[in-house]
Amino acid sequence: MSEIHVIDQTDKEPDDQQPHGEENTARSASVLPFPATKKAAGEPLELGEVKPGEWVADLPDDAPDDDGAAEEGDPVDPPKQAYPPSVTEWMEARDKARQPVFPDWMKVPDQRAAVRRWAVRHYSTMVGYHAWRVPVVYIPKLLAYAPRGAWKFSAATGRWVSDAEGKALRLAAVAEENAADYLKLSRQRDARVKLRTVIASVSSFIGLASSLTLYVMAPAWLLAVAMVVVTGTLGCAGAPADRPLIDRAKVTFRKRKLSSDIITRAFQVAGLTSKDQGIAFPRPIGRDGDGWRVVVDLPYGKSFDDAMNKHTALSSGIDIAPTQLFLDKDESSARRVSMWIADRDPLAVPAGRTPLLGATRVDFWKPFPWGVDERGNMVMATMLWLSLLVGAVPRQGKTFSARTIALAAALDPYVRLYVFDGKASPDWRKFVKVAHRIGFGIVPKNGIDPVLHLLTSLRELKADVEDRYHRLSELPLHICPEGKLTPEISRDKKLNMPLTLFVVDEVQEYLQHPEHGKEILALLVYLARVAPAVGVSVMTSTQKPDDKACPSELRDQHQARFALRVGAYHVSDTILGAGSYSEGLDASRLLKSHKGVGLLKGMSDDSGIVRTFLADGRDADIILTRATALREAEGTLTGDAVGEAPVASATATVLDDVATVIGRGETKLWSETIVDRLADLRPEAYGAWAEMDPKPKAEQLTAALKPYGIATDQIFRRIDGKSVNKRGIVCADIAKAITERNKNREAS
């Protein structure tokens, strides 16, 4: 070890005035250790010294304490010290660094079963493929190639006996007129031919005798085996080299063995590194399912976000499709990128039929199978304590993805279902068997207005949510210890607080309704924001997630988002939430062939791709028939499923609300005054009306009361000595309209 002496010029005195000894040394210089040479590999370390990149667990007793104070003359680099400060953190870091002993698929029962099913399916297909071709293809080929094989064997034997391989040397000796070499080669050829002729003659005699003996004395089965062996051998020998005798039972997909050179090239062409910098591979490149797992450390200053922005360039550098490259963030380092490179596009492979077909019932308190990710791992979904927004362009599997969740809820007999379909398609029709409330489209039919039915159901559910909050807070501690809904409470019929799933497909059709759209929006916003905490989850889906069709005030209340293929990245951000594109979540990269595939965010800590299971109309009917039987056995069929209409208190309309805000003795009221009172009564429904200017505010109330036959008129009043003329209503008209409506209901 060499030493560098740093002289402190400020304290230096003339030589004749300097004291001698240790005091002089201490005041005049600081001695800093500096390694003169690099330690050889395997050389023992000194006390307190560490290898690069490793932490020190134990320090010498005299190691300096780091109190955060630096003094003049101290070394620039801090002294080696224990990091992290606790042994527990050090051991946890070591645990994370260890590779798993067994692959992930061996740890999950579903994955092990999937591998077993694949192995049986794969090898049984191969055996059946070749078994069918043995008599039809392979035997005719062998018979056709056998004469050619016999001729090739005879010709090869003749060349061997006649020493044909030495003919070229003898001809060369003749051409060079080298008599000595020619005579030597000729004598060698004569000796070889004589010996090989004897061997061939004896072998032919023995072979002929054995054949005759086998023909005369051997049983028929042995003779047949011998003929098959001889014919097969000659057929294989006579098969053309460019035409294989046996066909391939499987198609080989385009894949290659990745190397560090290919990955390095990809990062270079993407501009994430250069030849001078390079990248590091903290773990070997290896197979991971139907693809390759590559972990890369980018140069300092580059991050995972930079790699995400270069996704397409990286795919081109590896020479694969962008849908085959998946980038995952590593929490241990901002510059570490984990890459999974699929052998083929995994998103174009259907996830298969839903496992719900084989389920007798579902516990909605627990996660249930919804699909698989790009690697084929099961994705479990849950609707507890959250609301879900599903968005996509038409015909990409949006409805089927949402319907699978509703089917899981139907298989739990203690889950109450509300289902409304704005486009009135056949996809949700079978839910009439189990749904507490259900409606289709926006056009009245058979005396039922689906929009009013939705509005009534929302009001009914809002009242139920408000009631749940009060009752949960008042329950005894031994029943509700934390003031929260529990499985036992939700299944207690006396308490009447079951888990509830409110489904609205094509929600934009209801939100754009000219009369009730604003109130429907306000109620949905309230339920999506408040209701999940008491076991009421809202799931809405739309193909128009813009601010006009599906306002942001509703979208932002959904904790979970699921985006299937959309037209542009900003639409993907609209569904998944602002900033999702910068996180690498872009549903516009999905292809038309990726039906039922989407990006899931917010349902768990991890965001990722989900290939949802398929349940077509026939499968849905099977599941809902089973769900109906379950609910009948448990006695939980309610509402529309058994013909029960909503309670009267929940059927309040704008007519009832206006009657509520009219004071005793009032005969005429301005429309502006009524709207302000309505906003105080139901701010979630009429708050937007109250924010309008005076004239639009009055027009809004006029349009709302018009279906009930109530007209507005000019009402004069004197205020501060001035006459004021504004639009208003006669209060008696409200009472008359309510009476007429009630008579019609009783008559019907």
Secondary structure, 3 states (H helix, E strand, C coil): CEEEEEECHHHCCCHHHCCCCHHHHHHHEEEEEECCCCCCCCCCCCCCCCCCCCCCCCCCCCCCCCCCCCCCCCCCCCCCCCCCCCHHHHHHHHHHHCCCCCCHHHCCHHHHHHHHHHHHHHHHHHHHHHHHHHHHHHHHHHHHHHHHHHHHHHHHHHHHHCCHHHHHHHHHHHHCCCHHHHHHHHHHHHHHHHHHHHHHHHHHHHHHHHHHHHHHHCCHHHHHHHHHHHHHHHHHHHCCCCCCCCCCCCCCCCCCCCCHHHHHHHHHHCCCCCCCCCCECCCCCEECCCEEEEEEECCCCCCHHHHHHCHHHHHHHHCCCHHHEEEEECCCCCCEEEEEEECCCHHHCCCCECHHHHCCCCCCCCCEEEEECCCCCEEEECCCCCCEEEECCCCCCHHHHHHHHHHHHHCCCCEEEEEEECCCCHHHHHHHHCCCEEEECCCCECCECHHHHHHHHHHHHHHHHHHHHHHHHHCCCCCCCCCCCCHHHHCCCCCCCCEEEEEEECCHHHHCCCCCHHHHHHHHHHHHHHHHHHCEEEEEEECCCCCCCCCHHHHCCCCEEEECCCCCHHHHHHHHCCCCHHHCCCHHHCCCCCCCEEEEECCCCCCEEEEECECCHHHHHHHHHHHHHHHHHHCCCCHHHHCCCCCHHHCCCHHHHHHHHCCCCCCEEEHHHHHHHHHHHCHHHHHHHHCCCHHHHHHHHHHHHHHHCCCCEEEEEEECCEEEEEEEEEHHHHHHHHHHHHHHHHHC
